[in-house]
Amino acid sequence: MGEIVRNCRLCKKPMESSPFTMCNTCLMESNRVQSYVIKHPHVSIERISEQTEVPYVKVELMVKLGLNEKDTVESQAH
């Protein structure tokens, strides 16, 4: 059987089978954004993008997908 390949939830690039829905690059960027948002709540997407060096469009998509909400981060910790 062939290896299962799927697309990253954020950048849509093909990635190898993984327990994560994002490729390694997007996963690291998402973690940077999450850490920044936890320390700086109520900050603009533009500011998040500038401070984390994650492209604005990608941060905007993370927000739309709900990847960086405080509840999501806390539920993953438990």
N, CA and C of each residue as an Amber inpcrd file, in Angstrom:
protein
   234
   0.8370000  -1.1890000   0.0000000   0.0000000   0.0000000   0.0000000
   0.8770000   1.2450000   0.0000000   0.3740000   2.2920000  -0.6230000
   1.1020000   3.5560000  -0.6680000   0.9580000   4.3290000   0.6310000
   1.8770000   5.2420000   0.8230000   1.8550000   6.0720000   2.0180000
   0.7440000   7.1170000   1.8960000   0.0580000   7.3580000   2.9930000
  -1.0240000   8.3380000   2.9970000  -0.4210000   9.7360000   3.0460000
  -0.8640000  10.5750000   2.1430000  -0.4160000  11.9610000   2.1060000
  -1.6520000  12.8380000   2.2320000  -1.5480000  13.8650000   3.0400000
  -2.6540000  14.8170000   3.1600000  -2.0810000  16.2230000   3.1330000
  -2.9660000  17.1970000   3.0620000  -2.5320000  18.5870000   2.9810000
  -2.5680000  19.2460000   4.3470000  -1.6220000  20.1460000   4.5590000
  -1.5580000  20.9360000   5.7830000  -2.8150000  21.7940000   5.8840000
  -3.3470000  21.9060000   7.0710000  -4.5680000  22.6690000   7.3040000
  -4.3770000  24.1660000   7.0350000  -3.1680000  24.6630000   7.1860000
  -2.9190000  26.0960000   6.9880000  -2.3790000  26.4270000   5.6030000
  -1.2370000  25.8640000   5.2500000  -0.5930000  26.2410000   3.9900000
  -1.0630000  25.4010000   2.8040000  -1.7780000  24.3240000   3.0790000
  -2.3470000  23.4320000   2.0540000  -1.3110000  22.6390000   1.2750000
  -0.0480000  22.6770000   1.6990000   0.9870000  21.8990000   1.0260000
   0.8590000  20.4360000   1.4360000   1.1870000  19.5090000   0.5230000
   1.1400000  18.0920000   0.8820000   2.1350000  17.7880000   1.9980000
   1.7380000  16.8870000   2.8950000   2.6270000  16.4790000   3.9820000
   2.4520000  14.9890000   4.2250000   3.4710000  14.3940000   4.8010000
   3.4060000  12.9740000   5.1140000   2.3960000  12.7370000   6.2230000
   1.9460000  11.5210000   6.3200000   1.0030000  11.1500000   7.3700000
   1.5810000  11.5130000   8.7330000   0.7500000  12.1130000   9.5720000
   1.1970000  12.6140000  10.8640000  -0.0050000  12.7150000  11.7880000
   0.2100000  12.6710000  13.0970000  -0.9180000  12.8660000  14.0160000
  -1.3830000  14.3210000  14.0380000  -0.6130000  15.2230000  13.4270000
  -0.9540000  16.6420000  13.4100000  -1.6710000  17.0010000  12.1130000
  -2.4670000  18.0600000  12.1620000  -3.1870000  18.5090000  10.9670000
  -2.4020000  19.5670000  10.2010000  -1.2160000  19.9060000  10.7150000
  -0.3770000  20.9210000  10.0750000   1.0210000  20.3710000   9.8250000
   1.6730000  20.9360000   8.8190000   3.0650000  20.5640000   8.5490000
   3.9510000  21.1210000   9.6700000   5.1980000  20.6880000   9.7080000
   6.1140000  21.1220000  10.7730000   6.2830000  22.6390000  10.8180000
   6.4110000  23.2610000   9.6580000   6.5910000  24.7160000   9.6110000
   5.3880000  25.4310000  10.2090000   4.1880000  25.0650000   9.7720000
   2.9750000  25.7170000  10.2710000   2.7440000  25.4050000  11.7430000
   3.1020000  24.2200000  12.1680000   2.9580000  23.8540000  13.5730000
   3.8580000  24.7310000  14.4480000   5.1020000  24.9350000  14.0200000
   6.0160000  25.8000000  14.7760000   5.5140000  27.2460000  14.7820000
   5.0240000  27.7100000  13.6330000   4.4920000  29.0750000  13.5620000
   3.2590000  29.2250000  14.4440000   2.4140000  28.2270000  14.4400000
   1.2140000  28.2580000  15.2800000   1.5920000  28.3110000  16.7560000
   2.5980000  27.5550000  17.1390000   3.0660000  27.5760000  18.5330000
   3.6160000  28.9450000  18.9170000   4.3530000  29.5830000  17.9870000
   4.8640000  30.9360000  18.2540000   3.7130000  31.9160000  18.4440000
   2.7080000  31.8120000  17.5790000   1.5500000  32.7050000  17.6710000
   0.7960000  32.4560000  18.9760000   0.5790000  31.1940000  19.3190000
  -0.1230000  30.8690000  20.5710000   0.6060000  31.4550000  21.7720000
   1.9060000  31.2710000  21.8230000   2.6940000  31.7910000  22.9460000
   2.5820000  33.3060000  23.0370000   2.6410000  33.9660000  21.8910000
   2.5570000  35.4270000  21.8780000   1.1780000  35.9000000  22.3340000
   0.1240000  35.2500000  21.8460000  -1.2450000  35.6540000  22.1880000
  -1.5250000  35.4350000  23.6750000  -0.9970000  34.3780000  24.2450000
  -1.1870000  34.1270000  25.6810000  -0.5530000  35.2540000  26.4990000
   0.6210000  35.6970000  26.0810000   1.3200000  36.7650000  26.8080000
   0.7620000  38.1530000  26.5000000   0.1390000  38.3040000  25.3310000
  -0.3630000  39.6070000  24.8800000  -1.7930000  39.4640000  24.3540000
  -2.7650000  39.2270000  25.2240000  -4.1500000  39.0910000  24.7550000
  -4.6640000  40.4170000  24.1780000  -5.6480000  40.3270000  23.3230000
  -6.3130000  41.4960000  22.7220000  -5.3940000  42.3030000  21.8130000
  -4.4340000  41.6530000  21.2040000  -3.5190000  42.3250000  20.2880000
  -4.0190000  42.1030000  18.8540000  -3.6970000  43.0130000  17.9640000
  -4.1690000  42.9180000  16.5800000  -3.4230000  41.8250000  15.8120000
  -4.0580000  41.3650000  14.7500000  -3.4340000  40.3590000  13.8870000
  -2.1510000  40.9280000  13.2840000  -2.1840000  42.1880000  12.9090000
  -1.0000000  42.8230000  12.3330000   0.1710000  42.8000000  13.3190000
  -0.1040000  43.1150000  14.5650000   0.9450000  43.1170000  15.6030000
   1.4690000  41.6980000  15.8450000   0.5710000  40.7290000  15.9000000
   0.9820000  39.3290000  16.0800000   1.9220000  38.9290000  14.9510000
   1.5340000  39.2530000  13.7270000   2.3380000  38.9100000  12.5610000
   3.7230000  39.5500000  12.6380000   3.7700000  40.8290000  12.9930000
   5.0540000  41.5360000  13.0980000   5.9510000  40.9190000  14.1630000
   5.3960000  40.6440000  15.3230000   6.1930000  40.1790000  16.4570000
   6.6200000  38.7140000  16.3400000   5.8170000  37.8910000  15.6780000
   6.1420000  36.4680000  15.5600000   6.8080000  36.1200000  14.2360000
   6.8160000  37.0860000  13.3040000   7.3520000  36.8700000  11.9560000
   6.6070000  35.7650000  11.2110000   5.3210000  35.6390000  11.4990000
   4.4420000  34.7150000  10.7840000   3.6190000  35.5740000   9.8240000
   3.5040000  35.1790000   8.5610000   2.7640000  36.0000000   7.6030000
   1.3480000  36.3550000   8.0860000   0.9480000  37.5940000   7.7990000
  -0.3600000  38.1110000   8.2240000  -1.4910000  37.1730000   7.8000000
  -1.4560000  36.7380000   6.5410000  -2.5220000  35.8760000   6.0130000
  -2.6160000  34.5750000   6.8070000  -1.4840000  34.0520000   7.2020000
  -1.4730000  32.8010000   7.9590000  -2.0210000  33.0100000   9.3710000
  -1.6610000  34.1150000  10.0130000  -2.1910000  34.4250000  11.3490000
  -3.7040000  34.6130000  11.2560000  -4.1450000  35.3070000  10.2190000
  -5.5780000  35.5270000  10.0100000  -6.3160000  34.1930000   9.8610000
  -5.7390000  33.2650000   9.1180000  -6.3460000  31.9450000   8.9480000
  -6.3670000  31.1790000  10.2680000  -5.3060000  31.3010000  11.0590000
  -5.2770000  30.6540000  12.3770000  -6.4310000  31.1480000  13.2350000
  -6.6830000  32.4490000  13.1940000  -7.7810000  33.0290000  13.9680000
  -9.1150000  32.4780000  13.4650000  -9.3010000  32.4480000  12.1470000
 -10.5510000  31.9380000  11.5730000 -10.7850000  30.4810000  11.9420000
  -9.7050000  29.6970000  11.9760000  -9.8170000  28.2770000  12.3200000
  -9.8990000  28.0530000  13.8250000  -9.6760000  29.1090000  14.5920000
  -9.7380000  28.9940000  16.0490000  -8.5540000  28.2750000  16.6510000
  -7.4180000  28.3210000  15.9760000  -6.2470000  27.5800000  16.4500000
  -5.5300000  28.2390000  17.6120000  -5.8090000  29.4910000  17.8740000
  -5.0430000  30.1930000  18.8940000  -5.9000000  30.7900000  19.9900000
  -7.0830000  30.2480000  20.1590000  -7.9350000  30.7230000  21.2350000
  -7.4360000  30.1730000  22.5590000  -7.5970000  30.9400000  23.6110000
  -7.1290000  30.5450000  24.9360000  -7.7260000  29.2080000  25.3560000
  -9.0210000  28.9950000  25.0870000  -9.6760000  27.7410000  25.4600000
  -9.0230000  26.5580000  24.7600000  -8.6430000  26.7330000  23.4970000
  -8.0040000  25.6610000  22.7470000  -6.6630000  25.3040000  23.3790000
  -5.8920000  26.3050000  23.7320000  -4.5770000  26.0750000  24.3400000
  -4.7410000  25.3750000  25.6780000  -5.6790000  25.8430000  26.5030000
  -5.8810000  25.2420000  27.8180000  -6.3880000  23.8120000  27.7070000
  -7.2750000  23.5320000  26.7590000  -7.8120000  22.1780000  26.6390000
  -6.7450000  21.2070000  26.1520000  -5.7880000  21.6850000  25.3490000
  -4.7100000  20.8220000  24.8840000  -3.7350000  20.5000000  26.0070000
  -3.6690000  21.3610000  27.0070000  -2.7490000  21.1490000  28.1240000
  -3.2610000  20.0760000  29.0790000  -4.5530000  19.7920000  29.0510000
  -5.1340000  18.8120000  29.9760000  -5.3070000  17.4660000  29.3380000
